[in-house]
Amino acid sequence: MTANPELAYQSWAKREAMAEAMIPLIGQLYRENNVLTSVYGRSLINQSVVDILKAHRWARQIDDVELPIEDTLPLLQGLAKLDLGAASIDLAKLSRNFKAQNAELDSFLRTELAEVVNQRGNDSRSSTDVVLYGFGRIGRLLARILIEHAGGGNGLRLRAIVVRKGSEQDLVKRASLLRRDSVHGPFDGTITVDQENNTILANGTLIQVIYADNPAAVNYTAYGIENALVVDNTGRWRDAEGLSQHLQSRGVARVLLTAPGKGDLKNIVHGINHQSISASDKIITAASCTTNAITPVLKVINDKFGIAHGHVETVHSFTNDQNLTDNFHKGDRRGRSAALNMVLTETGAAKAVAKALPELLGKLTGNSIRVPTPDVSMAILNLNLEQETSKEEINGYLRDISLHSELHRQIDYIDSPEVVSTDFVGSRRAGIVDGLATISNGKNLVLYVWYDNEFGYSCQVVRVMEEMAGVHPKPFPRTES
């Protein structure tokens, strides 16, 4: 670091220029080769110059030093020459391996990515048609993520949304809600509405809008949709009997529910039990936002220290099933104004953990307090452990898990003394441990876990969708030096 203002500006301008040079290479690899690039899991797709520089800066959380963009730009330039097949490439890990091997760049890249070199067009993945049944808070965020992940077309392809017609201007209003969001900001791209054909064109993704009241009565094949994965985000049906109505429609192969399921339906928390998904599973659920937020943290704590029993209290942003002003509601207390009150209500998230993590069956209780914020919630895990620990040991362990484990996409960690709920809007992790708030006293442990109950949960849903469809590209490098 230099104290010379001119040198500081020159250094920044040089790194800006290199980040600018990376953008077309990242885009080319993504669109033409179905190659996803990242820095320690942080996607570089459709990122700005500053976002790319921030990702390189963030790498110091793992390597203790900033990832030099002077190292990653040549890697990208080399990758662009290899005519790669579909892959997910972590540039930070690739750079680490390259430095360790001290090899010639082209030779190193050809060896490290031999499975996909000269494999463009030989993508073993087949595209999967996706239908969003419902287009509310979660449905629209799923649409944003799927459009963002469209790539070269091999993967999850958003083909249609199904809704009940609300007005003559229904299509325009639906598109407007996709375009503008009071919490998550504007849609990153362009949207065009074709009222004659009932379609929305978003960044090249053509979405058919289908109006229907009965999930069993839609003929998706009439729109060229085959073997579709239907994502029911209405919450109207939560058992196998209700959700199986989708399977009666022509063109539907499987169903995913974005809510906790009832009965014997598999509740999947990606990162925990997604390996249990089989081709024979026609209907599964992605559990709840809270279950997704707390289960990964509970698993790693139980693995290392053992959980004798515990209580989960969620401080949850209000949702659309509450009243804005006092009025009749069939649920207890939810008829009182969501905008003016803290509302004590029930949650099944604690019990639902056991569906994904059977070893915690009967060990957890839970409650929820709805508060007057539109998004981002917090889970307070009050746990009695089987082994004693300390705040320092717990925080060090969870920080390491968030950076280096297979759960790094589910668990994040932060120890800033200034963060508040809005700082986590748009987080792609299932939950974020607030290290400064950790309380540890022998076998008693209290953890505070933030989570974006809308966007973070939607990212988990997409991960489950990718698992069901088998479309996640091969990760590289295969091994780390």
N, C-alpha and C positions, 0 to 999 in steps of 0.2 A: 504494500500500500504506500502511496506517495502523498506528500503534503504539498506538492506542486500542482496548483489548479490546472495549468495548461497540460501537464502530463496526464493528469487524471482524466481530463476531457478527451485527450487523444486516445487514451487506452479504451475509454468507453466507446468512442466513435469506431475504433477498429473492431471491437467485439460486436457492435451493432451491425457493421458491414458483413461480418462473418455470419451472424444470425440471419441477416437478409438473404445471404447466399444459400443458407440451409433450407429456407422455406420452399423454393421450387423443387428441390431434391426430395424433401419430405412428401410434398404433394405428388410428385411423379411416382415415387415408390408406392404410395398409397393407392392412387387411382389406377395405375397401369399394372402393378405387381401384387396388389393386395398385401402390401407390407406395412405393418404398424410399427412405428418407431416411438421409443420412450426413453426417459432417463430415470432409472430406478423406479419403473412403474408409472411415472408421470408422462402421460401422452403428449407427443409433440404435434399431433395431427391438428390442422387448422388453428395453430397457435400464432400469436403475434411475435414480433421481434423481442419485445420485452418479456413475454411469457417464456420464450425459449431461453433467454438469459437467466430468468428466475429459476427455471428448472435446473440449469447448470449450477447455479448458486446453491440450490437446495441440496445438491449432491454432497455438500459438506456435512450434512447430518449423518451420512454413512461413512464417508472417507476422511472426514475431518478437514478436508480441503475442497475448495470449489473445483468442479470438473471443468478443465480448460476447454473452451470452445475451439481452440486451436487444435485440440486432439480429435474432437468429434466431427468437424467439418470434413477432414480428409477421409474419415471412415464412411460418411454419407456419400462422398464423391466416388469412393471405391465401390460401395454397394450398388450405386446407380448403374454401374457398368456390367453387373453380373447377370442381368436378365433373370432376376429371382422369381421363384414361386411364392405362394402365400406364406408369410412368416410374421412373427412378433419379435422384434429385435430391440433389446435394451442396449443403447449406445454406451451407457456408463459401464456396464459389465463387459461389453465387447472391448471397450477401451482398456479396461483393466487387464483382460486377457492378452491383448496385443502388446502392452508394455511388458508383461511378464515373459512373453515368448521371444521378444526381440527379433521378430521375423520381418521379412519383406511384406508390405501391406497387401498386395494383390494375392500373394501366395497364402498369407494368413487368412484372409477373408474366404478364399475358395475352400480352404480346409475346414474352417470353422462352420461354414454354411453349406457344406457339400451336398446336403440333402435337398436343398432348394435352388442351387446354382443352375442356371439355364433351364429352369422349370416353369417359366412364365407360360400360362395357358394350360398347365398340367395340374391345376388345383384339384386335389382329391376331394375337396369339400363341395357339396352341392348346395345351391341357394335354397333357403326355406322361406316360403311365403308366410307372412305374419298378418293376422287380423286383430285389431284392437276392438274388442266388444265393450263399448263405453268409451267416453272421451272426456272424462273429468280431470281432476288434479293429477292423478297418477297416469292416466291415459295420455294426456298431452305431454307430460315429461318423458314417458316412454317413447312417444313419437319423436321428440327432439333428439333423444339419444340414438334411436334407430336411424334417423336421417343422418346424424353425425357419423355413424358407423357404416354408412352405406358402401363406401369404398368402391371397388370395381364390380360389385354386384354379387360376389360369392360370399354368402353369409345369410344373415337375417334381412329379409326384404319386406319392408312395410308396404303392404298392398292395399289394405282397406281399413276403414273404421266403420263400426255399426252403431247407430244411435237411433233414438226415437225422435221424430221430427217435432221441433218445438215451435217453429213459426215459418212464415213464407221466406224469411231471410235467414233461415237456419244455417245454410252452407256458409254464407258470408260471416255470420256470427261465430261459427265454429272456427273458421280460418282466422278471424280476428283474435280469438282466445289463444290460438296457437302462436300468433304473431306477437302478442303482448301479454306479459304476465307481471302482476303487481309485486310478486315476491322474487321471481327468478329473472326478471328483466326481459328485454326484447329477444325474439328469435334471431339467431345468428345466421342470417341469410336472406333469401328472397322467397316470397310466397305468392302464387298466382291462383285465382279461383276461376273455375270453368263451370258456371251454373247450368249450362246446357247438358253437360255430361256428368254433372255432380262429382267433380274431382277437385282436389287441391294439389298443386304442384309446388313442392318445397325442396329447394336446392337439387332439382333433378329427380326427386322421388315423387312419382305420380301415385296419389292416394285416392282410391275410390271411396266415396262416402255412400254408404248403404243405409237406407231407412227401414227399420224392422222392429216389431214388438215381440217377436217370438224367435228365440235362438235356434229352434229346430226347423224354421221355415225358410232360411236363406239358402239360395243356390249360388254358392261362390264360384262354381265352375263357369257360370254364365259370364263372369268377369275375368276368366282365364286364371283363376286361383285354384291351385291343386295341393292336396296334402298339407293343408295349412296348419300352423300353430295358432290357435285362438287364445288370446290373452283376455280373460274376463276381468275387467277392472271396475265392474259395477257393484260388486259385493252383494248382489241380489240373491245369488244362489251360492251356497257354501258346502253343499254335500254332493256325493257322487250322483245321486238321482237328479238333482237340479242341473248340475253342470254337464251331465251326459246328454242333455238336450242339444248341446252344440255338436256332438258327434253324429246327430241325426241329419245334420245339414250336409249337402253334397260339397265335397272339396275340403272337409275338415279331417285332420288326422289325430291331433292331440289338443289338450286344453290345459292352460295354466291359470290358476286363480291368484289374484294379487291381494290376498287376505288369508287369515287362518282358516283352514279347512275343518270340517266336522267329520266325525266318524273315523274310518280307517284310511282316509286320504293321506298320502305322504306330505308332510310339511317340510319343505326344503329350505335350509339356510345355507346359501352358497359359502363354501369354505369349510363347512362342518360336515354335512351329510350329502352333498351333491353327488358323491360317487355312487350313492344308492339308486340313482335314477337309471332305469333300464328301458329298453325299447318297448317293453310290454306295458309300461306305465302310460295309460292314455289320458289320465287326469291327475295332476299334482297341484300343490299350492306352494306359494312363496312365503308362507307364514305372514307375520305382521312386521311393521317397521321396528317396533320395540324388540320383538324377538330376534330380529336380524341384528339389532344394535348390541344386545347384551349377551347373546349366546356365544360368539367368538371369545369375548373377554372372560366369561364364566368358564369356558372350556380350558383356556390356558391357565387360569388360576387354579382350577380343579386338578389339572394335570400335574402342576408343580407343588401345590400346597394342600390340596384336598379341601373340599367344601363340606362341612358338617351340615349346615343349614344356613338359610339367608332370607332376606326380605328385599324385594325390588320395589322402589317407589319411583314412578315416572312423573316428571313435571312436563306435561305434554301440551304443545300448541293446540288451540282449538281446531276443530275439523268441521266439515260441511254438514255433519249430522246433528250439530247443535243449533239452537236458535240464536239469532242475533239479538232479539228482544224477547222478553218473557212471553211465552206462549205454550200451548199444550204440546207435550212430547211424550211418547209412550215410554221412553226411558226415564229412570229416576234421575232427577236434578238437571238433565240435559235440556229441559224446557226453559231454564233460566238463562239470561243473557250471557252469551259467550264473550261478548266484548266488554262486559262490566264486572265479571266475577271470576274467581277461582272456583272451579267446580270439581268436587270430589266424586270420582266415578270408579267403576270397576275396570280391571284389565285382566285378560287371560294370558298375557305374555309370559308371566313367570311360569305358569303351569305348562304353557306351550313349549318352553325350552326343552322339556323332557322328550318331546316328540322328535327333536333333532339330536338331543344329547341324553339318552336314556339313563345314564349314570346319575343324573340329578333328579330323577323321578322322586317326588314327594319331599324334596329338600328346600323348595322355594315357595314363598308366598309373594303376593303383589297387590299394589293399588296404584291408582293414577289420579293426578290432579291436573285438570285442564286449565290452562292459563290464557290470558288475553294477548297472545302473540300468534301471528299467522303461520309460522314455520320455525323449525328447529326445536328439539325437545331435549330433555336430559333424563337419564336413568341413574338413580342413586342405588348402588349395590351395597347393602349392609350385610356383610358375610361373617360367619363364624368358621374359621379354618381348622383343619386338623393339625397343621404345623404352624409354629410361630414364625413371624417374619417382621420386617421393618419397612418404613416408608421408602427408604433408599433402595432396599432390595427389590421391593415390588415395582417401583417406578423404573428402575434400571432394567428389570425383566420385561416389563410391558413396552418400554421404548425399543428394546432389542427385538421383541416380537414384531412390532410395527414396521421395523426396517428390514429385517432379514428372514422372517419366517414365511411359510406358505400362506399365512393369514394377513400378509401386508396389505392386501386389497380390502380387507374387512376392518382391521384395527389401525387406527392412527393414534398418535400421542402428541401432546402439546404441554408446555410448561410456562407459557407466557402469563404474567400477572395482569394483563390488560384485556384478555379476550372475553367477549360476551356472545350471546346467542347468534346475533346476526353475522358474526365472523365465520359461522359454519354453514351459511346458506350456500348451496352448490357443492358441498363436500361429496366426493364420490366414495368415501369409505362408509361402512355400515355404522361405525361408532368411533368416537375420538375420546381417549382417556385424558382427563384434565389432571396432570400430575401434581400440580401445586395444591389441589384440593384433596389429595389422597390422605386418609387418616389410617394409621396402623398402630395397634397396641397389642402386641403379643399375637394371640389368635383372632383378635377382632380387627376386621378390615372394612373400611368404607371407601368405595370408588365412585367417582363422578364421571359419567360417560355422556358426552354430547352426541347428538345425531340429527342430521337433516332428515326428518321423518317423511319428506316428499322425495327429494332428489337422491339422497344417499340410498334410500330404499329402492327407488326406481333403478339405480345402477345394479343393485343386488338382483332385482327381477331380471334384468337383461342378462346377467351372468348365468342365471338359471336357464333362460331361454337358449343361450348359446350352448349350454350343456345338453339340453334336450335335443337340440338340432345337430349337435356335433360339428359346429362351425368355427370353433376358436382355432386360430392358426397356430402352427408349431412355434414354441418359444425358443429363442436363441439369445446368447450362447447356451449350449446344452449343459456345459459345466463351467465352473468359475475357477480361475487360477488363484 
